[in-house]
């Protein structure tokens, strides 16, 4: 059963974030009864990070100006 769970994680949804300014903060939020912060990253202008939703990560919060790319489309965060 564990191997099947690992495959599901690898095949999970991905998103890409490109910072449009220095200091963009990306925060991963946990799944479960109580949502909690579990991981934080900072990006500088032009840096790109690719994220994957897993059984640990249910949401990602982005603070600052950034472009967000997913299979559902593109969005811009910040002012």
Secondary structure, DSSP 8 states (H G I E B T S, - for coil): -HHHHHHHHHTS-EEEEEESSTTEEEEEEE-SSS--EEEEEEE-TT-EEEEE--SSEEEEEEESSEEEEETTEEEEE--
